[in-house]
């Protein structure tokens, strides 16, 4: 009787064990997502990453981790290098706050890492968005920063390799965002400057 139940339950046990693996396998280019990116962004990033890889054979991975000490970039890179001699990894951590781009020597030549990670609002596509001045909502900042950064990396590779991506968000969308962002920071700087001037006038009085 016990043998009968064991044989009957075996398929269900295999299903339970394999389900997490199947769910993880659905995301090929997002190595880690500790609840930082919503499903809509995850789907679009996977779409861009898949098309880029099919046309260039260059994988662009993302790791959005909650704790840097628990999911270290060195460990992720060790696993990536086993299967991909050419690679790019966009790494983001909320504790402590950190963002970086790791790339193989050949892939590094295809993108401008300094520009992507620049803190200047009219230049960078990640760090300016993470500023408290951009939004008080932490989730919104993280989502926008990661998505913009990934899209920028993918588009730069496609341009360097001379291919067109149907899934690309397009430079027009990023340019519009950068213009709005630059205007926002300009207004913020103007208000701050006015505040400083008023304080100095009061101090003199």
N, C-alpha and C positions, 0 to 999 in steps of 0.2 A: 504493500500500500504506500509506504513512504517513497519507494522508488518511482511509483506512478506520479505522485505529487511533484517530486523533484523534476521529472521529465516534463510535466505539464507547465511548471513555473519557470523552467529554464529560458524560454524565449522572452518572457516578460523581464527576467533579470538582466538579460543581455540588452534589452531595449532601454532599461533604466540606466545601465552603465554607459551605454553608447550615446545617449541623448546629449549630455554636456559636450561630448566630443564633436557631435554633429553640429550643434549650435555654434561652437567655437570655429569649426571649419568653414562656416558660412562667411566669416570675416577673414579674408586672406591678407589684407594689407593693414588692418587695424589689429595690431598685436595685443594691445591692452586698452580697455576702456572701462575705467572704474566709475561708471555712471556719470562721466563728465560730458560726453557727447550724446545727444538724443538720436533716436533711430533715423530721423530724416537726414541728418548730416552724415551719419554712419553709412547709409545707403548711397548717398551721393559721392562720398569719398571712395567707397569701394568701387563705384562705377568709373570714376576718373582713374583710379589706380589700375584697374583691370584693363581699361582701354590703352593706357599709356604702356603697360607691360606688354600687351599684345603687339603693339606697334614699334616698341623700342627695346624690349627685353630688359628694361630698367625698373626694378621694383622700388616704390616709395612707400615706406611703412610709417605707421603712427603708433605712438604709445602715450596714452593719456592716463597717467597714474595718480593715485591719491597720496601715495607715500613713496618718496624716492628711495628710502632705505629698504623698502620691501620689494620694490621692482626697480633694480638698478639698470642703467643703460648699458653698462659693461656686460651684464648677463644676457641682455637682449641681443646685443651686437655679436656676442659669441655664437649664439644660435643662428643668427642671420648669415654670418660668414660661412657657416657650414654648407649652405645651399646656394648662396648668392655672392659671387665674387664682386659684382657690381651692385651697389645698393645705396639707398638714402633712408635715414631714419629721423623723423620729426619727433622729438622727445619732449614731453610736457609733464610737469609735476606740480601739484598744488601744495604739497607739504614735504620740504620747503618749496616755495615758489621758484620754479626753474623752467627754462625753455632752451633747447639747443637743437642743432641740426648736425647729425653725424653722417658722413658720406665716405665712400671709397674714393681713392685718388682720382680715378677716371670720371666718376660721377660728379665729384666736386667741381670739375672744370665746366660742367654744363649749367650750373646755377650760380647766382650771386648771393652767397650766404650772408655776407655783411649787410647787403641791402635788405634782405628778408627779415633779419633779426635787428635791424636798426631801430633805435628808440624814437627816431624822428618821425612825427606823424605824417609828413609828406613823402616819406621814403620807406619805412618799414611796414610790414603787413601783419605782424604779430604783437610785438611789445607795446606799441602805442595803444592798441585796443585793450591791453591788460591794465592800463592806467585807471585809477579811481575816477579820474576826470571824465573818462569815456562812459562809464556806467557804474551804478552802485550795486547792480545785480551781478554777483560773482559768476553765476551760471551762464548768463548772457555773454559776459566778457570772454570766458573760456571757450564757449562754442564758436563765437565769431573769430577769435584769434586763431584757433586751430584750423577752422575751415578756410579762412583766408590764407593762412600760411601754407596749407597743403595745396590749395588751388594755385598759389603763386609758384610753388616748387614744380608742380606738374606742368604748368604752362611754360615755364622757363626751359624745362627739359625738352618739351615738344618743339619749342622754337629753335633750340640749339640743334636738335636732331632733324629739323625740317619736316615735321609731321603735323597734321591737323587733328585735333581731338573734338569729336562731336559732343562729348560730355563736358567740355570745358565751360566754365562759368563766363569766360571771356574777359578780355582786358577792359572792355567798356564798363562792365559792372564794377570791377575793382577800381577803375579810375573815378567813377561816380562816388564810390565809397570813400576814396581818398580825398576827394574834393570836399565832401561833407565833413569828413573828419578834420581836415585842415581848417575849414571855416569854424568848426566847433572849438578847436584849440586856439584859434586866433581870437575869438570872442572871449574865451576863458582867460587868455593872457592879457587882453585889454582890460577886463574887469579887475584882474589881479593888480595890474599896473595902476589903475585908478584908485584902488584901495590903498596901495603903498603911498601914492602921492598925497592922499587925504590924511593918512596917518602922520606923514612928515610935516604937513602944514599944521596939524593940531599940536604936534610936539614943539614946533617953533612958537606957537601962540602961548 
